[in-house]
Amino acid sequence: MERKIITTSDGSVTIHLPEWDEQYHSKHGAIQEARHVFLNIGLHHWLENNSKRPVDILEIGFGTGLNAFLTLLESNRLDTEICYKGVEAYPVTAMEIEKLNYPEAADAVSAEDQFLKLHAVPWEKIASITNKFSLIKNQLKFQEIDLFNQFDLVYFDAFGARVQPELWGEDIFNSMYKALRQQGVLVTYAAKGSVRRAMISAGFQVEKLPGPPGKREMLRAVKL
Ligand SMILES: C[S@@+](CC[C@H](N)C(=O)[O-])C[C@H]1O[C@@H](n2cnc3c(N)ncnc32)[C@H](O)[C@@H]1O
């Protein structure tokens, strides 16, 4: 499928899929959205309520590595250990990586080497990006994930249900529920009623919270 790099409202770029009229991030600001949904409502909430370290994070849709990079910056800033697994079936290319302006747009030019390292490390192997942040990237379809009781936090960042409804049903959320530990948390930018109901059927307790700019609501789900 054709992929084009576009600039979003906060100056950070994202990838646009013309065929689906879909983006990897919000057009209202890729970095702004990622910070709100995955850091503020996800990671910071976890850190405030749990003392367990390292934090084990599973990302559904590694894509451009933006969520991983912003999480790595938080690990640096807070001196907190994080083990990060990114699942992705269709990795970005070297040419696309060159056009991703995240270190500059996130005001973290000094961490540019760390951003590039997230992409440069081999797939399927655990790599230390810093002494506090390890990463494993798995090239795999989300539907094939079979993980049990291993994660504290899931960043659920698939394309929208409008274009990939099969990734927002009960089967996927059953698999996410299984992958999380007790008290584990899943966050997503989505807020659709059908998504919320699928999460509840999988066993999650679900909260609606204010969304990032341009979006009224988002969801946070807990495995009790
Ligand atoms: C919304 S984007 C993720 C954005 C990413 N979190 C980032 O920060 O750039 C959704 C991602 O899911 C991937 N994807 C789509 N369908 C998939 C599937 N069935 N299995 C695995 N990955 C898939 C796409 O290639 C894309 O990278």
The ligand as an SDF file (V2000), in Angstrom:
LIG
                    3D

 27 29  0  0  0  0  0  0  0  0999 V2000
   -1.6140    3.4870   13.7270 C   0  0  0  0  0  0  0  0  0  0  0  0
   -0.1960    2.7150   13.0800 S   0  0  0  0  0  0  0  0  0  0  0  0
    0.9120    2.5920   14.4470 C   0  0  0  0  0  0  0  0  0  0  0  0
    1.6520    3.8350   14.7600 C   0  0  0  0  0  0  0  0  0  0  0  0
    2.8090    3.5790   15.6880 C   0  0  0  0  0  0  0  0  0  0  0  0
    2.3970    3.2380   17.0070 N   0  0  0  0  0  0  0  0  0  0  0  0
    3.7310    4.7550   15.6660 C   0  0  0  0  0  0  0  0  0  0  0  0
    4.0170    5.3380   16.7480 O   0  0  0  0  0  0  0  0  0  0  0  0
    4.1970    5.0880   14.5860 O   0  0  0  0  0  0  0  0  0  0  0  0
   -0.7300    1.0170   12.9510 C   0  0  0  0  0  0  0  0  0  0  0  0
    0.3890    0.0450   12.6750 C   0  0  0  0  0  0  0  0  0  0  0  0
   -0.1330   -1.2830   12.6060 O   0  0  0  0  0  0  0  0  0  0  0  0
    0.5230   -1.9940   11.5680 C   0  0  0  0  0  0  0  0  0  0  0  0
   -0.3850   -3.0940   11.1700 N   0  0  0  0  0  0  0  0  0  0  0  0
   -1.5360   -2.9910   10.4470 C   0  0  0  0  0  0  0  0  0  0  0  0
   -2.1620   -4.1860   10.4050 N   0  0  0  0  0  0  0  0  0  0  0  0
   -1.4070   -5.0470   11.1170 C   0  0  0  0  0  0  0  0  0  0  0  0
   -1.5570   -6.4180   11.4860 C   0  0  0  0  0  0  0  0  0  0  0  0
   -2.6150   -7.1400   11.0940 N   0  0  0  0  0  0  0  0  0  0  0  0
   -0.5960   -6.9810   12.2470 N   0  0  0  0  0  0  0  0  0  0  0  0
    0.4900   -6.2680   12.6420 C   0  0  0  0  0  0  0  0  0  0  0  0
    0.6990   -4.9610   12.3250 N   0  0  0  0  0  0  0  0  0  0  0  0
   -0.2590   -4.3570   11.5920 C   0  0  0  0  0  0  0  0  0  0  0  0
    0.7750   -0.9520   10.5090 C   0  0  0  0  0  0  0  0  0  0  0  0
    1.8240   -1.3100    9.6560 O   0  0  0  0  0  0  0  0  0  0  0  0
    1.0960    0.2820   11.3510 C   0  0  0  0  0  0  0  0  0  0  0  0
    2.4680    0.4030   11.5890 O   0  0  0  0  0  0  0  0  0  0  0  0
  1  2  1  0
  2  3  1  0
  2 10  1  0
  3  4  1  0
  4  5  1  0
  5  6  1  0
  5  7  1  0
  7  8  2  0
  7  9  1  0
 10 11  1  0
 11 12  1  0
 11 26  1  0
 12 13  1  0
 13 14  1  0
 13 24  1  0
 14 15  1  0
 14 23  1  0
 15 16  2  0
 16 17  1  0
 17 18  1  0
 17 23  2  0
 18 19  1  0
 18 20  2  0
 20 21  1  0
 21 22  2  0
 22 23  1  0
 24 25  1  0
 24 26  1  0
 26 27  1  0
M  CHG  2   2   1   9  -1
M  END
$$$$
